[in-house]
Amino acid sequence: MSERLGTARLAHSLRYEWGAGAAGGLVGGVGMGIVFHAGANLMPFVGALYGWPTVVGGWAVHLLNSVLAGVVFSLLVSHPLVDEQTTELAEYVAAGVVYAAAIGLLSTGVLLPVSMQALGVQSFPEPLVPLPGLLGTFLVVVSVGVAHVVYGVLLGATYATVRGRLRAGVETAESMP
């Protein structure tokens, strides 16, 4: 009976971890999307990567990816090795920024070029910014970098806040007879 109760508590706890990660991913995704959209008008480009080259398409796929990345973040930071090291808001924010930087490097440095090569695409499907040349390229790079930092800060802060409240609720419910 005790083993079954332990398994039920673990499943209950993981649901809250995932919920906190999804919430963090959504909040971070909104912040990141605002930077993408306002900084370099990148949302049509994001949508074009999925065959939906519009602002609405970009927002839709971006927010879906952001929530999924938030769930993966929750799985990573809830691992006992990491969980023991992250006890304060600033530590979750730092973990979120490191995670977002890793996502940025992986997605723009590896996945984007590989997917473009696999599709036989030689250039981006949408013009990235209305500014030509080096200034336009610089604006895109800065926007993407700032957007990932914003995502990481909001992901870590929201995750820590939601998780803290949910975990407190779980502990309160578990302590009741």
C-alpha positions, 0 to 999 in steps of 0.5 A: 500500500505504501509503495502505491501511495508513493507512486501516486504522489510521484505522479501527482508531483510530476503533473505539477512540475509539468504544469509549472513548466508549461506555464513558464514556457507560455509566459516566456514564449509571449515575452520572447515573441514580443521581442521577435515581433517588435525587434525584427518582425520575425514572426512571419519567418517563424511561421514560414519554417512550418509552412505558415508564413504569417504573423498568426502562424508564427505566433501559433507555432512559437507558443506551442514550441515554447510550452513544449520547451517549458515542459522539457525544462521542468523535467530537467530542473526537477531531476534530483541532481538539479533540484537540490541545487535550485532552491531560490528564484534567482537560481531558477532564473539562471537555469532558465537563461542557460536553458534558453541559451542552449535552445537558441544555439541548438535551434539556430546553429544546428536545427535551422541549417540542417532543416534548410539543407534537408529541404533544399532551401538556399535562402530563408523563406521570408525577408527577415527585416526591412533593413538590408545588409549588415544592419539588418543582419545585426538587428536579427542577431540581437533580437534573437539573442535578447529574445532567448534571454527574455524567454529564459528569465520569464521561464525560470521565474514563472516556473519557480513561482508556479512550482512553489505555489503548487508544491506548497499546495501538494504538501498541504494536501498530503499533510491532511488526514 
